[in-house]
Amino acid sequence: MKTGFYAGSFDPITLGHVDIIRRSFALVDKLIIGIGISASKTPCFDFDQRKAMILDATGNFGRVEVVEFSGLLVDVARQSGANLIIRGLRSAQDFDYEAQMTAMNYKMAPDIETVFLASAPETSFISSSLVRQIASMGGETKKFVTKAVAKELKKKFRV
């Protein structure tokens, strides 16, 4: 059984994330979505809220598990039984950063392969930080996130 690990902050999950998750199932039987927790960052949504939004957005895909982590990606991927790390790329800038991180991960865990999935053109410009910024200024986010996430953003910002 091929198990993939897709890590990010997912604060909140966007349609770009959903597209990468959906397309990951061409490569893996099970996908573990790791929500990275950083002590130096204050997220908009807590872990439980992000997990609920992810499960809601991916409910029809099945084979999804959501975990929280704060350590090295390769360590949590290995502990989760993943043999493939999935990374989404929106731009050439993403590739430069991701290629460097992949090389470091390979040195630490040569048994775990990394695969890049390029964003679909219709989602390549979407980022969680821009979605949060739009929502905080009272803008409409339904073109960038699921209806449920848009509703949560409206509740959060009440602009």
Secondary structure as GFF3:
##gff-version 3
##sequence-region A 1 159
A	DSSP	beta_strand	3	8	.	.	.	ID=ss1
A	DSSP	alpha_helix	15	24	.	.	.	ID=ss2
A	DSSP	beta_strand	30	36	.	.	.	ID=ss3
A	DSSP	alpha_helix	47	58	.	.	.	ID=ss4
A	DSSP	beta_strand	64	69	.	.	.	ID=ss5
A	DSSP	alpha_helix	73	79	.	.	.	ID=ss6
A	DSSP	beta_strand	84	89	.	.	.	ID=ss7
A	DSSP	alpha_helix	92	108	.	.	.	ID=ss8
A	DSSP	beta_strand	113	118	.	.	.	ID=ss9
A	DSSP	alpha_helix	128	136	.	.	.	ID=ss10
A	DSSP	alpha_helix	147	157	.	.	.	ID=ss11
###
